[in-house]
Amino acid sequence: MANVLSCVNLKGGVGKTAIAVNFAAYCGSQGLTTLLIDLDPQTNATFSCIEVDGWEDHARHHGTVADLLGVRRHANAEGQERTPYDVIIPGVFENVDLVPSHLDLFTIDLDIGGTTARETRLRRALHEKLGEYDVVVCDCPPNLTIPTQNALALSTHYVVPISPDYLSAIGVALLLDRVRSFSEELEHEIELLGIIISRVGRPATHREETVNALRVRFGERVLTPELRERVAVSQAAARKVPVFSEGDLQATNEFEAMSLELLRRLEINT
């Protein structure tokens, strides 16, 4: 069974996508078969891996995560609904496959909000494929709507990226409580793997106090490595490569330290 990790926060701009994409890339570079699933309708993780033209062509002919969630219900050439075998894009990075996102997810709560078992559609769709991967990484939108619920229902673990500003930090306890309640309702255990302090260095009110308060309150649940705001991260995304390819030693060291800590907590040896 794959280790399935979701990156979750109720606030945007905290580094979820950079963490998801680069952790997936690191896992692949260490020989772990990895699946990256983009569940954010903004498609940032998708466009960190492939070009827009390639995404448009793939969405048209093979489908996206929206098909797996039952939003689009487009058929393939044989007239059948899309399956993971249609949707997954192999080899976007070394040993990393991608389930791309789609803008249709913006209205998913309106489209399937009244259907039964809507929270487990992704888990059921990927059931046969999960055994092919060592690690699955889900990039979630900044909310707890149906895409995030599907990611959590699929996940064994989740991480919470936090930027060191007051508004990002105050919702952590609420988020942890909501995930716990969701887990209990689904009777599906999801373990908090850690809280990641990310995008350190951008303007933030009472940054030092916020970081210290997080470490005091949540203790060992906060990862020791911190990710600073670096140009190399956005440059890598624009070039469709992992940050490890950018030649920025500090960025490489930070993301490698984070990845090693996550793998250690997952008890995965590389």
C-alpha positions in Angstrom: 0.0 0.0 0.0 1.4 3.4 -1.0 2.1 6.1 1.6 -0.4 8.9 0.5 0.5 12.4 1.7 -1.8 15.5 1.3 -0.6 19.1 1.7 -3.4 20.9 3.4 -4.1 24.4 4.7 -7.1 26.7 4.8 -5.1 29.6 3.6 -3.4 30.1 0.2 0.1 31.4 -0.4 1.8 29.2 2.2 3.9 27.0 -0.1 1.7 23.9 -0.5 2.4 23.5 -4.2 6.2 24.0 -3.9 6.3 21.4 -1.1 4.1 18.9 -2.9 5.9 19.1 -6.2 9.4 19.1 -4.9 8.8 16.4 -2.3 7.4 14.2 -5.1 10.4 15.0 -7.2 12.8 14.2 -4.4 11.1 10.9 -3.8 11.4 10.0 -7.5 15.1 10.9 -7.5 15.6 8.5 -4.7 14.1 5.6 -6.7 10.6 5.7 -5.2 7.8 5.3 -7.7 5.7 8.5 -7.0 2.4 9.8 -8.1 1.6 13.6 -7.8 -2.1 14.5 -7.8 -3.1 18.1 -8.4 -6.5 18.7 -6.8 -6.3 22.5 -6.9 -8.4 24.1 -9.7 -5.6 26.8 -10.0 -3.5 23.9 -11.5 -0.2 25.3 -10.2 1.2 21.9 -9.5 0.3 20.8 -13.0 1.9 23.8 -14.6 5.0 23.2 -12.4 5.5 19.9 -14.3 4.1 20.4 -17.9 3.5 23.2 -20.4 0.0 24.7 -20.8 -0.3 23.4 -24.4 0.5 19.9 -23.3 -2.0 20.1 -20.5 -4.7 21.3 -22.9 -4.1 18.5 -25.3 -4.0 15.9 -22.5 -7.2 17.2 -20.9 -9.0 17.1 -24.2 -7.9 13.6 -25.3 -7.2 11.8 -22.0 -8.9 13.7 -19.1 -7.8 15.1 -15.8 -8.6 14.6 -12.1 -12.0 16.2 -12.8 -12.9 13.1 -14.8 -11.9 10.8 -11.9 -14.0 12.9 -9.5 -17.0 12.7 -11.9 -17.2 16.4 -12.7 -16.6 16.2 -16.5 -17.7 12.6 -17.3 -16.0 12.9 -20.7 -15.6 9.6 -22.6 -12.5 8.3 -24.3 -12.3 7.2 -27.9 -14.1 3.9 -27.1 -17.0 5.8 -25.5 -16.0 4.8 -22.0 -15.5 7.1 -19.0 -11.9 8.2 -18.3 -9.9 5.9 -16.0 -6.6 6.5 -14.2 -4.9 4.7 -17.1 -6.2 7.5 -19.4 -5.6 10.4 -17.0 -2.1 9.8 -15.5 0.8 11.5 -17.3 3.9 9.3 -16.9 7.4 10.5 -16.2 6.9 14.3 -15.7 10.0 14.0 -13.4 12.3 11.0 -12.8 10.0 8.2 -11.4 7.1 10.7 -11.0 3.8 10.5 -12.7 1.1 13.2 -12.6 -2.7 13.4 -12.3 -3.3 16.9 -13.7 -6.0 19.2 -12.4 -8.6 21.2 -14.3 -10.5 24.5 -13.8 -13.8 22.5 -13.7 -12.9 21.8 -10.0 -13.8 25.4 -9.2 -17.5 24.4 -9.4 -17.3 20.9 -8.1 -19.3 21.5 -5.0 -22.2 22.7 -7.1 -21.8 19.9 -9.6 -21.6 16.9 -7.3 -22.3 18.3 -3.9 -25.6 16.3 -3.6 -24.3 13.0 -4.7 -23.6 10.0 -2.4 -20.1 9.0 -1.4 -18.7 12.1 -3.1 -15.7 12.2 -0.6 -14.4 8.8 -1.7 -14.6 9.1 -5.5 -10.9 9.6 -6.0 -10.0 6.7 -3.7 -12.3 4.4 -5.6 -11.1 5.6 -9.0 -7.4 5.0 -8.0 -7.9 1.8 -6.1 -6.2 -0.4 -8.7 -3.3 2.0 -9.3 -2.2 2.8 -5.8 -0.3 -0.5 -5.5 2.0 0.6 -8.3 3.4 3.5 -6.2 5.6 3.8 -3.2 4.5 7.4 -2.5 1.5 9.5 -3.6 1.5 13.3 -3.0 -1.7 15.4 -3.2 -1.6 19.1 -3.7 -4.9 20.5 -2.3 -6.7 23.8 -2.7 -6.8 26.2 0.3 -10.1 25.0 1.7 -11.8 21.8 2.9 -14.2 21.4 -0.1 -14.8 18.2 -2.1 -11.3 18.1 -3.7 -9.5 18.3 -0.4 -12.0 15.8 1.2 -11.2 13.4 -1.6 -7.5 13.8 -1.0 -7.9 13.2 2.7 -10.1 10.2 2.2 -7.3 8.8 0.0 -4.5 9.7 2.4 -2.6 7.9 5.1 -0.9 11.1 6.2 -1.1 14.9 5.8 1.2 17.9 6.3 0.3 21.5 7.0 2.5 24.1 5.5 2.5 27.4 7.4 4.0 30.7 6.4 5.2 32.6 9.5 2.5 35.3 9.6 -0.3 35.7 12.1 -3.2 34.9 9.7 -1.6 31.7 8.5 -0.9 30.5 12.0 -4.2 31.1 13.7 -6.1 28.5 11.7 -3.8 25.6 12.4 -5.7 24.3 15.4 -9.0 24.6 13.6 -7.7 22.8 10.6 -6.3 19.9 12.7 -9.7 19.6 14.5 -11.6 19.6 11.2 -9.4 16.9 9.7 -9.8 14.8 12.8 -13.6 15.1 12.7 -13.6 14.3 9.0 -11.4 11.2 9.6 -13.8 10.0 12.3 -16.8 10.5 10.2 -15.3 8.5 7.3 -13.8 5.9 9.8 -10.5 6.5 8.0 -7.4 7.2 10.0 -5.3 10.0 8.7 -2.0 10.9 10.6 -0.6 14.4 10.9 3.0 13.9 9.6 4.1 17.4 10.4 3.7 21.1 10.2 6.2 22.8 7.8 7.2 26.4 8.3 7.5 27.7 4.8 8.1 30.9 2.8 10.2 32.4 5.6 11.5 35.8 4.8 8.6 37.4 3.0 6.9 40.3 4.9 5.1 39.0 8.0 3.8 40.6 11.2 5.6 39.3 14.3 7.4 36.6 12.3 9.7 35.4 15.1 6.9 35.3 17.7 4.7 33.3 15.3 7.4 30.7 14.6 8.3 30.4 18.3 4.6 30.1 19.3 4.0 27.3 16.7 7.1 25.4 17.9 6.0 25.7 21.6 2.4 24.8 21.0 2.9 21.9 18.5 6.3 20.7 19.6 7.8 17.8 17.6 4.9 18.0 15.1 6.7 21.0 13.6 9.5 20.0 11.3 13.0 21.3 12.2 13.9 22.3 8.6 12.3 25.6 7.4 11.8 26.7 3.8 12.8 30.3 3.0 11.3 32.4 0.3 13.7 31.9 -2.6 13.6 33.0 -6.3 14.9 29.5 -7.3 11.5 28.0 -6.2 9.5 30.1 -8.6 12.1 29.8 -11.3 12.0 26.0 -11.1 8.2 26.0 -11.4 8.4 28.3 -14.4 10.9 26.0 -16.1 8.9 22.8 -15.2 11.8 21.3 -13.2 12.3 20.5 -9.5 14.1 23.1 -7.4 17.0 20.7 -7.2 17.8 21.5 -10.8 18.2 25.2 -10.3 21.7 25.2 -8.9 20.7 27.1 -5.8 22.5 25.2 -3.0 20.6 26.8 -0.2 17.2 26.0 -1.7 18.3 22.5 -2.6 19.6 21.9 1.0 16.3 23.2 2.5 14.0 21.1 0.4 16.3 18.0 0.7 16.3 18.4 4.5 12.5 18.7 4.5 12.1 15.7 2.3 14.4 13.5 4.3 12.5 14.4 7.5 9.2 13.5 5.9 10.5 10.2 4.6 12.0 9.5 8.1 8.6 10.1 9.6 7.0 7.9 7.0 9.6 5.2 7.9 10.7 5.0 4.3 14.4 4.2 3.7 16.1 5.4 0.5 
